[in-house]
Amino acid sequence: MRLRSLLGTVTAALAASVLFAAPASASESLWRLTDLAARRVAIADQVAAAKYGTPSPIDDPVREQQIYDSVASRAPGLGLDPADAVRFFRAQIEANKLVQRGLYARWDAHPAEAPTTRPDLGQIRPVIDGLNTNLLTELAATTAVRASRSCPVRQRVAADVADLVHRFDVLHAQALGEATSATCSE
């Protein structure tokens, strides 16, 4: 365990130097985009707590389509290809559902860990919408780095640092991997 902690510290230090020292401008870094994706992953806990034990399903095709339609219509104004933007947001939504399913399984197996209060989904969705707006803006700001050959390495480093900064457990780290899987241009 001490070795993992030491490796984590060394990895974080190296990653921070790559993320924060190497880029000449914010548009050359994937940190903000990745951090926003991590915040969206984290809010999935509240979504799960709001839905758990209710008839509201994890999959919400109507809400998902609203997000995809919104992203696709706003993308051209930001210089983004609508299909690429939708692909990125599909990864965000799948990551969110991954967390929800994982938490449901945990709470079903350990009822004492289940939430005792139910957040209002009507108050959570505007936060998600704000994150989506910021993600879309940052997606546009990082077009060049996302198209570069170094994107996969930069993305992995940014995701590793975000994992450490947000102190994600295995479930949330896996979801962050899903959320960032569509960051680099194909």
Contact map, one row per residue, 1 for C-alpha under 8 A:
111110000000000000000000000000000000000000000000000000000000000000000000000000000000000000000000000000000000000000000000000000000000000000000000000000000000000000000000000000000000000000
111111000000000000000000000000000000000000000000000000000000000000000000000000000000000000000000000000000000000000000000000000000000000000000000000000000000000000000000000000000000000000
111111100000000000000000000000000000000000000000000000000000000000000000000000000000000000000000000000000000000000000000000000000000000000000000000000000000000000000000000000000000000000
111111110000000000000000000000000000000000000000000000000000000000000000000000000000000000000000000000000000000000000000000000000000000000000000000000000000000000000000000000000000000000
111111111000000000000000000000000000000000000000000000000000000000000000000000000000000000000000000000000000000000000000000000000000000000000000000000000000000000000000000000000000000000
011111111100000000000000000000000000000000000000000000000000000000000000000000000000000000000000000000000000000000000000000000000000000000000000000000000000000000000000000000000000000000
001111111110000000000000000000000000000000000000000000000000000000000000000000000000000000000000000000000000000000000000000000000000000000000000000000000000000000000000000000000000000000
000111111111000000000000000000000000000000000000000000000000000000000000000000000000000000000000000000000000000000000000000000000000000000000000000000000000000000010000000000000000000000
000011111111100000000000000000000000000000000000000000000000000000000000000000000000000000000000000000000000000000000000000000000000000000000000000000000000000000000000000000000000000000
000001111111110000000000000000000000000000000000000000000000000000000000000000000000000000000000000000000000000000000000000000000000000000000000000000000000000000000000000000000000000000
000000111111111000000000000000000000000000000000000000000000000000000000000000000000000000000000000000000000000000000000000000000000000000000000000000000000000000000000000000000000000000
000000011111111100000000000000000000000000000000000000000000000000000000000000000000000000000000000000000000000000000000000000000000000000000000000000000000000110010000000000000000000000
000000001111111110000000000000000000000000000000000000000000000000000000000000000000000000000000000000000000000000000000000000000000000000000000000000000000000000000000000000000000000000
000000000111111111000000000000000000000000000000000000000000000000000000000000000000000000000000000000000000000000000000000000000000000000000000000000000000000000000000000000000000000000
000000000011111111100000000000000000000000000000000000000000000000000000000000000000000000000000000000000000000000000000000000000000000000000000000000000000110110000000000000000000000000
000000000001111111111000000000000000000000000000000000000000000000000000000000000000000000000000000000000000000000000000000000000000000000000000000000000000000010000000000000000000000000
000000000000111111111100000000000000000000000000000000000000000000000000000000000000000000000000000000000000000000000000000000000000000000000000000000000000000000000000000000000000000000
000000000000011111111110000000000000000000000000000000000000000000000000000000000000000000000000000000000000000000000000000000000000000000000000000000000000100000000000000000000000000000
000000000000001111111110000011100000000000000000000000000000000000000000000000000000000000000000000000000000000000000000000000000000000000000000000000000100110000000000000000000000000000
000000000000000111111110000010000000000000000000000000000000000000000000000000000000000000000000000000000000000000000000000000000000000000000000000000000000000000000000000000000000000000
000000000000000111111111000000000000000000000000000000000000000000000000000000000000000000000000000000000000000000000000000000000000000000000000000000000000000000000000000000000000000000
000000000000000011111111000000000000000000000000000000000000000000000000000000000000000000000000000000000000000000000000000000000000000000000000000000000000000000000000000000000000000000
000000000000000001111111110110000000000000000000000000000000000000000000000000000000000000000000000000000000000000000000000000000000000000000000000000000000000000000000000000000000000000
000000000000000000001111110100000000000000000000000000000000000000000000000000000000000000000000000000000000000000000000000000000000000000000000000000000000000000000000000000000000000000
000000000000000000000011111110000000000000000000000000000000000000000000000000000000000000000000000000000000000000000000000000000000000000000000000000000000000000000000000000000000000000
000000000000000000000011111110000000000000000000000000000000000000000000000000000000000000000000000000000000000000000000000000000000000000000000000000000000000000000000000000000000000000
000000000000000000000000111111000000000000000000000000000000000000000000000000000000000000000000000000000000000000000000000000000000000000001111100000000000000000000000000000000000000000
000000000000000000000011111111000000000000000000000000000000000000000000000000000000000000000000000000000000000000000000000000000000000000000101100000000000000000000000000000000000000000
000000000000000000110010111111110000000000000000000000000000000000000000000000000000000000000000000000000000000000000000000000000000000000000100100000000100000000000000000000000000000000
000000000000000000100000001111111100000000000000000000000000000000000000000000000000000000000000000000000000000000000000000000000000000000000100100000000110010000000000000000000000000000
000000000000000000100000000011111110000000000000000000000000000000000000000000000000000000000000000000000000000000000000000000000000000000000000000000000000010001000000000000000000000000
000000000000000000000000000011111111000000000000000000000000000000000000000000000000000000000000000000000000000000000000000000000000000001000000000000000000000000000000000000000000000000
000000000000000000000000000001111111100000000000000000000000000000000000000000000000000000000000000000000000000000000000000000000000001001100000000000000000000000000000000000000000000000
000000000000000000000000000001111111110000000000000000000000000000000000000000000000000000000000000000000000000000000000000000000000000000000000000000000010011001000000000000000001000000
000000000000000000000000000000111111111000000000000000000000000000000000000000000000000000000000000000000000000000000000000000000000000000000000000000000000000001000000000000000000000000
000000000000000000000000000000011111111100000000000000000000000000000000000000000000000000000000000000000000000000000000000000000010011000000000000000000000000000000000000000000000000000
000000000000000000000000000000001111111110000000000000000000000000000000000000000000000000010000000000000000000000000000000000000000001000000000000000000000000000000000000000010011000000
000000000000000000000000000000000111111111000000000000000000000000000000000000000000000000000000000000000000000000000000000000000000000000000000000000000000000001100100000000010010000000
000000000000000000000000000000000011111111100000000000000000000000000000000000000000000000000000000000000000000000000000000000000010000000000000000000000000000000000000000000000000000000
000000000000000000000000000000000001111111110000000000000000000000000000000000000000000000010001000000000000000000000000000000010010000000000000000000000000000000000000000000000000000000
000000000000000000000000000000000000111111111000000000000000000000000000000000000000000000010011001000000000000000000000000000000000000000000000000000000000000000000000000100110010000000
000000000000000000000000000000000000011111111000000000000000000000000000000000000000000000000000000000000000000000000000000000000000000000000000000000000000000000000000000100000000000000
000000000000000000000000000000000000001111111110000000000000000000000000000000000000000000000000000000000000000000000000000000010000000000000000000000000000000000000000000000000000000000
000000000000000000000000000000000000000111111111000000000000000000000000000000000000000000000001101100000000000000000000000000000000000000000000000000000000000000000000000000000000000000
000000000000000000000000000000000000000011111111100000000000000000000000000000000000000000000000001100100000000000000000000000000000000000000000000000000000000000000000000000000000000000
000000000000000000000000000000000000000000111111110000000000000000000000000000000000000000000000000000000000000000000010000100000000000000000000000000000000000000000000000000000000000000
000000000000000000000000000000000000000000111111111000000000000000000000000000000000000000000000000100000000000000000010100100000000000000000000000000000000000000000000000000000000000000
000000000000000000000000000000000000000000011111111100000100000000000000000000000000000000000000001100110000000000000000000000000000000000000000000000000000000000000000000000000000000000
000000000000000000000000000000000000000000001111111100000000000000000000000000000000000000000000000000000000000001101110000000000000000000000000000000000000000000000000000000000000000000
000000000000000000000000000000000000000000000111111100000000000000000000000000000000000000000000000000000000000000000111100000000000000000000000000000000000000000000000000000000000000000
000000000000000000000000000000000000000000000011111111111100000000000000000000000000000000000000000000000000000000000100100000000000000000000000000000000000000000000000000000000000000000
000000000000000000000000000000000000000000000001111111010000000000000000000000000000000000000000000000010000000000000000000000000000000000000000000000000000000000000000000000000000000000
000000000000000000000000000000000000000000000000001111100000000000000000000000000000000000000000000000000000000000000000000000000000000000000000000000000000000000000000000000000000000000
000000000000000000000000000000000000000000000000001111111000000000000000000000000000000000000000000000000000000000000000000000000000000000000000000000000000000000000000000000000000000000
000000000000000000000000000000000000000000000000001011111000000000000000000000000000000000000000000000000000000000000000000000000000000000000000000000000000000000000000000000000000000000
000000000000000000000000000000000000000000000000001101111100000000000000000000000000000000000000000000000000000000000000000000000000000000000000000000000000000000000000000000000000000000
000000000000000000000000000000000000000000000000001001111111000000000000000000000000000000000000000000000000000000000000000000000000000000000000000000000000000000000000000000000000000000
000000000000000000000000000000000000000000000001001000011111000000000000000000000000000000000000100110000000000000000000000000000000000000000000000000000000000000000000000000000000000000
000000000000000000000000000000000000000000000000000000001111100000000000000000000000000000000000100000000000000000000000000000000000000000000000000000000000000000000000000000000000000000
000000000000000000000000000000000000000000000000000000001111111100000000000000000000000000000000000000000000000000000000000000000000000000000000000000000000000000000000000000000000000000
000000000000000000000000000000000000000000000000000000000011111110000000000000000000000000000000000000000000000000000000000000000000000000000000000000000000000000000000000000000000000000
000000000000000000000000000000000000000000000000000000000001111111000000000000000000000000000000000000000000000000000000000000000000000000000000000000000000000000000000000000000000000000
000000000000000000000000000000000000000000000000000000000001111111100000000000000000000000000000000000000000000000000000000000000000000000000000000000000000000000000000000000000000000000
000000000000000000000000000000000000000000000000000000000001111111110000000000000000000000001000000000000000000000000000000000000000000000000000000000000000000000000000000000000000000000
000000000000000000000000000000000000000000000000000000000000111111111000000000000000000000000000000000000000000000000000000000000000000000000000000000000000000000000000000000000000000000
000000000000000000000000000000000000000000000000000000000000011111111100000000000000000000000000000000000000000000000000000000000000000000000000000000000000000000000000000000000000000000
000000000000000000000000000000000000000000000000000000000000001111111110000000000000000010000000000000000000000000000000000000000000000000000000000000000000000000000000000000000000000000
000000000000000000000000000000000000000000000000000000000000000111111111000000000000010011000000000000000000000000000000000000000000000000000000000000000000000000000000000000000000000000
000000000000000000000000000000000000000000000000000000000000000011111111100000000000000000000000000000000000000000000000000000000000000000000000000000000000000000000000000000000000000000
000000000000000000000000000000000000000000000000000000000000000001111111110000000000000000000000000000000000000000000000000000000000000000000000000000000000000000000000000000000000000000
000000000000000000000000000000000000000000000000000000000000000000111111111000000100110010000000000000000000000000000000000000000000000100000000000000000000000000000000000000000000000000
000000000000000000000000000000000000000000000000000000000000000000011111111100000110110000000000000000000000000000000000000000000000000000000000000000000000000000000000000000000000000000
000000000000000000000000000000000000000000000000000000000000000000001111111100000100000000000000000000000000000000000000000000000000000000000000000000000000000000000000000000000000000000
000000000000000000000000000000000000000000000000000000000000000000000111111111000100000000000000000000000000000000000000000000000000000000000000000000000000000000000000000000000000000000
000000000000000000000000000000000000000000000000000000000000000000000011111111111100100000000000000000000000000000000000000000000000000100000000000000000000000000000000000000000000000000
000000000000000000000000000000000000000000000000000000000000000000000001111111111100000000000000000000000000000000000000000000000000000000000000000000000000000000000000000000000000000000
000000000000000000000000000000000000000000000000000000000000000000000000011111110000000000000000000000000000000000000000000000000000000000000000000000000000000000000000000000000000000000
000000000000000000000000000000000000000000000000000000000000000000000000011111110000000000000000000000000000000000000000000000000000000010010000000000000000000000000000000000000000000000
000000000000000000000000000000000000000000000000000000000000000000000000001111111000000000000000000000000000000000000000000000000000000000010000000000000000000000000000000000000000000000
000000000000000000000000000000000000000000000000000000000000000000000000001111111101100000000000000000000000000000000000000000000000000000010000000000000000000000000000000000000000000000
000000000000000000000000000000000000000000000000000000000000000000000000001100111111100000000000000000000000000000000000000000000000000000000000000000000000000000000000000000000000000000
000000000000000000000000000000000000000000000000000000000000000000000011111100011111110000000000000000000000000000000000000000000000000000000000000000000000000000000000000000000000000000
000000000000000000000000000000000000000000000000000000000000000000000001000000001111111000000000000000000000000000000000000000000000000000000000000000000000000000000000000000000000000000
000000000000000000000000000000000000000000000000000000000000000000000000000000011111111100000000000000000000000000000000000000000000000000000000000000000000000000000000000000000000000010
000000000000000000000000000000000000000000000000000000000000000000000011001000011111111110000000000000000000000000000000000000000000000100100000000000000000000000000000000000000000000000
000000000000000000000000000000000000000000000000000000000000000000010011000000000111111111000000000000000000000000000000000000000000000000000000000000000000000000000000000000000000000000
000000000000000000000000000000000000000000000000000000000000000000000000000000000011111111100000000000000000000000000000000000000000000000000000000000000000000000000000000000000000010000
000000000000000000000000000000000000000000000000000000000000000000000000000000000001111111110000000000000000000000000000000000000000000000000000000000000000000000000000000000000011111000
000000000000000000000000000000000000000000000000000000000000000000110010000000000000111111111000000000000000000000000000000000000000000000000000000000000000000000000000000000000000000000
000000000000000000000000000000000000000000000000000000000000000000010000000000000000011111111100000000000000000000000000000000000000000000000000000000000000000000000000000000000000000000
000000000000000000000000000000000000000000000000000000000000000000000000000000000000001111111110000000000000000000000000000000000000000000000000000000000000000000000000000000000111110000
000000000000000000000000000000000000100110000000000000000000000000000000000000000000000111111111000000000000000000000000000000000000000000000000000000000000000000000000000000000111000000
000000000000000000000000000000000000000000000000000000000000000100000000000000000000000011111111100000000000000000000000000000000000000000000000000000000000000000000000000000000010000000
000000000000000000000000000000000000000000000000000000000000000000000000000000000000000001111111110000000000000000000000000000000000000000000000000000000000000000000000000000000110000000
000000000000000000000000000000000000000010000000000000000000000000000000000000000000000000111111111000000000000000000000000000000000000000000000000000000000000000000000000000110110000000
000000000000000000000000000000000000000110010000000000000000000000000000000000000000000000011111111100000000000000000000000000000000000000000000000000000000000000000000000000100000000000
000000000000000000000000000000000000000000010000000000000110000000000000000000000000000000001111111110000000000000000000000000000000000000000000000000000000000000000000000000000000000000
000000000000000000000000000000000000000000000000000000000000000000000000000000000000000000000111111111000000000000000000000000000000000000000000000000000000000000000000001000100000000000
000000000000000000000000000000000000000010011001000000000000000000000000000000000000000000000011111111100000000000000000000000000000000000000000000000000000000000000000001100100000000000
000000000000000000000000000000000000000000011011000000000100000000000000000000000000000000000001111111110000000000000000000000000000000000000000000000000000000000000000000000000000000000
000000000000000000000000000000000000000000000000000000000100000000000000000000000000000000000000111111111000000000000000000000000000000000000000000000000000000000000000000000000000000000
000000000000000000000000000000000000000000000000000000000000000000000000000000000000000000000000011111111100000000000000000000000000000000000000000000000000000000000000001000000000000000
000000000000000000000000000000000000000000001001000000000000000000000000000000000000000000000000001111111110000000000000000000000000000000000000000000000000000000000000000000000000000000
000000000000000000000000000000000000000000000001000100000000000000000000000000000000000000000000000111111111000000000000000000000000000000000000000000000000000000000000000000000000000000
000000000000000000000000000000000000000000000000000000000000000000000000000000000000000000000000000011111111100000000000000000000000000000000000000000000000000000000000000000000000000000
000000000000000000000000000000000000000000000000000000000000000000000000000000000000000000000000000001111111110010000000000000000000000000000000000000000000000000000000000000000000000000
000000000000000000000000000000000000000000000000000000000000000000000000000000000000000000000000000000111111111111000000000000000000000000000000000000000000000000000000000000000000000000
000000000000000000000000000000000000000000000000000000000000000000000000000000000000000000000000000000011111111001000000000000000000000000000000000000000000000000000000000000000000000000
000000000000000000000000000000000000000000000000000000000000000000000000000000000000000000000000000000001111111000000000000000000000000000000000000000000000000000000000000000000000000000
000000000000000000000000000000000000000000000000000000000000000000000000000000000000000000000000000000000111111111000000000000000000000000000000000000000000000000000000000000000000000000
000000000000000000000000000000000000000000000000000000000000000000000000000000000000000000000000000000000011111111000000000000000000000000000000000000000000000000000000000000000000000000
000000000000000000000000000000000000000000000000000000000000000000000000000000000000000000000000000000000010011111000000000000000000000000000000000000000000000000000000000000000000000000
000000000000000000000000000000000000000000000000000000000000000000000000000000000000000000000000000000000110011111100000000000000000000000000000000000000000000000000000000000000000000000
000000000000000000000000000000000000000000000000100000000000000000000000000000000000000000000000000000000011011111110000000000000000000000000000000000000000000000000000000000000000000000
000000000000000000000000000000000000000000000000100000000000000000000000000000000000000000000000000000000000000011111100000000000000000000000000000000000000000000000000000000000000000000
000000000000000000000000000000000000000000000000000000000000000000000000000000000000000000000000000000000000000001111100000000000000000000000000000000000000000000000000000000000000000000
000000000000000000000000000000000000000000000000100000000000000000000000000000000000000000000000000000000000000000111110000000000000000000000000000000000000000000000000000000000000000000
000000000000000000000000000000000000000000000000111000000000000000000000000000000000000000000000000000000000000000111111000000000000000000000000000000000000000000000000000000000000000000
000000000000000000000000000000000000000000000110110000000000000000000000000000000000000000000000000000000000000000001111101100000000000000000000000000000000000000000000000000000000000000
000000000000000000000000000000000000000000000000010000000000000000000000000000000000000000000000000000000000000000000111111100000000000000000000000000000000000000000000000000000000000000
000000000000000000000000000000000000000000000010011000000000000000000000000000000000000000000000000000000000000000000011111110000000000000000000000000000000000000000000000000000000000000
000000000000000000000000000000000000000000000000000000000000000000000000000000000000000000000000000000000000000000000001111111000000000000000000000000000000000000000000000000000000000000
000000000000000000000000000000000000000000000000000000000000000000000000000000000000000000000000000000000000000000000011111111100000000000000000000000000000000000000000000000000000000000
000000000000000000000000000000000000000000000110000000000000000000000000000000000000000000000000000000000000000000000011111111110000000000000000000000000000000000000000000000000000000000
000000000000000000000000000000000000000000000000000000000000000000000000000000000000000000000000000000000000000000000000111111111000000000000000000000000000000000000000000000000000000000
000000000000000000000000000000000000000000000000000000000000000000000000000000000000000000000000000000000000000000000000011111111100000000000000000000000000000000000000000000000000000000
000000000000000000000000000000000000000000000000000000000000000000000000000000000000000000000000000000000000000000000000001111111110000000000000000000000000000000000000000000000000000000
000000000000000000000000000000000000000100100000000000000000000000000000000000000000000000000000000000000000000000000000000111111111000000000000000000000000000000000000000000000000000000
000000000000000000000000000000000000000000000000000000000000000000000000000000000000000000000000000000000000000000000000000011111111100000000000000000000000000000000000000000000000000000
000000000000000000000000000000000000000000000000000000000000000000000000000000000000000000000000000000000000000000000000000001111111110000000000000000000000000000000000000000000000000000
000000000000000000000000000000000001001100000000000000000000000000000000000000000000000000000000000000000000000000000000000000111111111000000000000000000000000000000000000000000000000000
000000000000000000000000000000000000000000000000000000000000000000000000000000000000000000000000000000000000000000000000000000011111111100000000000000000000000000000000000000000000000000
000000000000000000000000000000000000000000000000000000000000000000000000000000000000000000000000000000000000000000000000000000001111111110000000000000000000000000000000000000000000000000
000000000000000000000000000000000001000000000000000000000000000000000000000000000000000000000000000000000000000000000000000000000111111111000000000000000000000000000000000000000000000000
000000000000000000000000000000001001100000000000000000000000000000000000000000000000000000000000000000000000000000000000000000000011111111100000000000000000000000000000000000000000000000
000000000000000000000000000000000000000000000000000000000000000000000010001000000000100000000000000000000000000000000000000000000001111111110000000000000000000000000000000000000000000000
000000000000000000000000000000000000000000000000000000000000000000000000000001000000000000000000000000000000000000000000000000000000111111111000000000000000000000000000000000000000000000
000000000000000000000000000000011000000000000000000000000000000000000000000000000000000000000000000000000000000000000000000000000000011111111100000000000000000000000000000000000000000000
000000000000000000000000000000001000000000000000000000000000000000000000000000000000100000000000000000000000000000000000000000000000001111111110000000000000000000000000000000000000000000
000000000000000000000000000000000000000000000000000000000000000000000000000001110000000000000000000000000000000000000000000000000000000111111110000000000000000000000000000000000000000000
000000000000000000000000001000000000000000000000000000000000000000000000000000000000000000000000000000000000000000000000000000000000000011111110000000000000000000000000000000000000000000
000000000000000000000000001111000000000000000000000000000000000000000000000000000000000000000000000000000000000000000000000000000000000001111111110000000000000000000000000000000000000000
000000000000000000000000001000000000000000000000000000000000000000000000000000000000000000000000000000000000000000000000000000000000000000111111111000000000000000000000000000000000000000
000000000000000000000000001100000000000000000000000000000000000000000000000000000000000000000000000000000000000000000000000000000000000000000111111100000000000000000000000000000000000000
000000000000000000000000001111000000000000000000000000000000000000000000000000000000000000000000000000000000000000000000000000000000000000000111111101100000000000000000000000000000000000
000000000000000000000000000000000000000000000000000000000000000000000000000000000000000000000000000000000000000000000000000000000000000000000111111100100000000000000000000000000000001110
000000000000000000000000000000000000000000000000000000000000000000000000000000000000000000000000000000000000000000000000000000000000000000000011111110100000000000000000000000000000000111
000000000000000000000000000000000000000000000000000000000000000000000000000000000000000000000000000000000000000000000000000000000000000000000001111111100000000000000000000000000000000000
000000000000000000000000000000000000000000000000000000000000000000000000000000000000000000000000000000000000000000000000000000000000000000000000001111110000000000000000000000000000000000
000000000000000000000000000000000000000000000000000000000000000000000000000000000000000000000000000000000000000000000000000000000000000000000000100111111100000000000000000000000000000000
000000000000000000000000000000000000000000000000000000000000000000000000000000000000000000000000000000000000000000000000000000000000000000000000111111111110000000000000000000000000000100
000000000000000000000000000000000000000000000000000000000000000000000000000000000000000000000000000000000000000000000000000000000000000000000000000011111111000000000000000000000000000100
000000000000000000000000000000000000000000000000000000000000000000000000000000000000000000000000000000000000000000000000000000000000000000000000000001111111100000000000000000000000000000
000000000000000000100000000011000000000000000000000000000000000000000000000000000000000000000000000000000000000000000000000000000000000000000000000001111111110000000000000000000000000000
000000000000000000000000000001000100000000000000000000000000000000000000000000000000000000000000000000000000000000000000000000000000000000000000000000111111111000000000000000000001001100
000000000000000000000000000000000000000000000000000000000000000000000000000000000000000000000000000000000000000000000000000000000000000000000000000000011111111100000000000000000000000000
000000000000001001100000000000000000000000000000000000000000000000000000000000000000000000000000000000000000000000000000000000000000000000000000000000001111111110000000000000000000000000
000000000000001000100000000001100100000000000000000000000000000000000000000000000000000000000000000000000000000000000000000000000000000000000000000000000111111111000000000000000000000000
000000000000000000000000000000000100000000000000000000000000000000000000000000000000000000000000000000000000000000000000000000000000000000000000000000000011111111100000000000011001000000
000000000001001000000000000000000000000000000000000000000000000000000000000000000000000000000000000000000000000000000000000000000000000000000000000000000001111111110000000000000000000000
000000000001001100000000000000000000000000000000000000000000000000000000000000000000000000000000000000000000000000000000000000000000000000000000000000000000111111111000000000000000000000
000000000000000000000000000000100110010000000000000000000000000000000000000000000000000000000000000000000000000000000000000000000000000000000000000000000000011111111100000000000000000000
000000000000000000000000000000000000010000000000000000000000000000000000000000000000000000000000000000000000000000000000000000000000000000000000000000000000001111111111000010010000000000
000000010001000000000000000000000000000000000000000000000000000000000000000000000000000000000000000000000000000000000000000000000000000000000000000000000000000111111111000000000000000000
000000000000000000000000000000000000000000000000000000000000000000000000000000000000000000000000000000000000000000000000000000000000000000000000000000000000000011111110000000000000000000
000000000000000000000000000000000000010000000000000000000000000000000000000000000000000000000000000000000000000000000000000000000000000000000000000000000000000001111111000000000000000000
000000000000000000000000000000000000000000000000000000000000000000000000000000000000000000000000000000000000000000000000000000000000000000000000000000000000000000111111100000000000000000
000000000000000000000000000000000000000000000000000000000000000000000000000000000000000000000000000000000000000000000000000000000000000000000000000000000000000000110111111110000000000000
000000000000000000000000000000000000000000000000000000000000000000000000000000000000000000000000000000000000000000000000000000000000000000000000000000000000000000000011111110000000000000
000000000000000000000000000000000000000000000000000000000000000000000000000000000000000000000000000000000000000000000000000000000000000000000000000000000000000000000001111111000000000000
000000000000000000000000000000000000000000000000000000000000000000000000000000000000000000000000011001000000000000000000000000000000000000000000000000000000000000000001111111100000000000
000000000000000000000000000000000000000011000000000000000000000000000000000000000000000000000000001000000000000000000000000000000000000000000000000000000000000000000001111111110000000000
000000000000000000000000000000000000000000000000000000000000000000000000000000000000000000000000000000000000000000000000000000000000000000000000000000000000000000100001111111111000000000
000000000000000000000000000000000000000000000000000000000000000000000000000000000000000000000000000000000000000000000000000000000000000000000000000000000000000000000000011111111100000000
000000000000000000000000000000000000000010000000000000000000000000000000000000000000000000000011011000000000000000000000000000000000000000000000000000000000000000000000001111111110000000
000000000000000000000000000000000000110010000000000000000000000000000000000000000000000000000010000000000000000000000000000000000000000000000000000000000000001000100000000111111111000000
000000000000000000000000000000000000000000000000000000000000000000000000000000000000000000000000000000000000000000000000000000000000000000000000000000000000001000000000000011111111100000
000000000000000000000000000000000000000000000000000000000000000000000000000000000000000000110110000000000000000000000000000000000000000000000000000000000000000000000000000001111111110000
000000000000000000000000000000000000110010000000000000000000000000000000000000000000000100111110000000000000000000000000000000000000000000000000000000000000000000000000000000111111110000
000000000000000000000000000000000100100000000000000000000000000000000000000000000000000100110000000000000000000000000000000000000000000000000000000000000010001000000000000000011111111000
000000000000000000000000000000000000000000000000000000000000000000000000000000000000000100100000000000000000000000000000000000000000000000000000000000000000000000000000000000001111111100
000000000000000000000000000000000000000000000000000000000000000000000000000000000000001100100000000000000000000000000000000000000000000000000000000000000000000000000000000000000111111110
000000000000000000000000000000000000000000000000000000000000000000000000000000000000000100000000000000000000000000000000000000000000000000000000010000000010000000000000000000000001111110
000000000000000000000000000000000000000000000000000000000000000000000000000000000000000000000000000000000000000000000000000000000000000000000000011000110010000000000000000000000000111111
000000000000000000000000000000000000000000000000000000000000000000000000000000000001000000000000000000000000000000000000000000000000000000000000011000000000000000000000000000000000011111
000000000000000000000000000000000000000000000000000000000000000000000000000000000000000000000000000000000000000000000000000000000000000000000000001000000000000000000000000000000000000111
